[in-house]
Amino acid sequence: MFNMRDFVMDTILGMVGEEPEYKVRQYALGWFDKGVLTEEDLTAIEAQLEAQRALAEEEETEGVEE
């Protein structure tokens, strides 16, 4: 059975690393305002953004050392 919340979360989490953070947040907040996402969902999205940011910083650091 189709679940809108799961669909939206999958879409947003797929955007992380592919789209700028502001777009991911903007899209997530739109669905939060519509009542599809919860604060817990936004927390999970933020955690993914932070993990992506840390990965990008790590890759930059490795590139400088080479």
N, C-alpha and C positions, 0 to 999 in steps of 0.2 A: 504494500500500500504506500502511496506517495506521501511523503512528509515534507512540508514546505521548509520547516526549520532545518532539517538535515540537508536538504538541497541547497539552501542559502549558505549554511556553514561550509559545506563542501566547496561551493563556489568561491567563497571568501578565502578560505584556507588555501585554495588553489591559486589565488591571486597573489598571495604572499611570496615575495621574491621575483614576481613577474611584473607587478605594477608598483608605482610609488606608494609609500606608506599612506600619504594623505588620501589617495584614491581608495585604498582598502578601508581606511577608517570612515571615509565619507559614505561608502557603500554600506558598511556595517551599521553606521548610525541611522541611515535611512530605514533599514529593516528593523532596527531597534525602535525607532519612532512609530513604526507600523505595528509593533507588538509581536513581531515574529521572533526576534532575538531577545535574550535576557541579558542582565548584567554579567552573569556567569559566562555567557557566550562571548561577550566583549572582552572579558578577562582572558579567555582562552585565545582569542584573536590577538590580543596584545602580547601574550606570551609567545605566540608564533612570530610576531613582528620582532620581538626582542631577540629570539633565537636566530632569526634571519640576519639581523643587524650584527650579532656577535660573529656569525659565520662569515659575513662580508668583511668585518674588521680583521678576522683571523686570516682570511685569504689575502687581504691587503698587506698584512704584516709579513706573510710568507713570501709575497712577491718582492718586497723590499729587501729581504735577506738574501735572495738569490743573486 
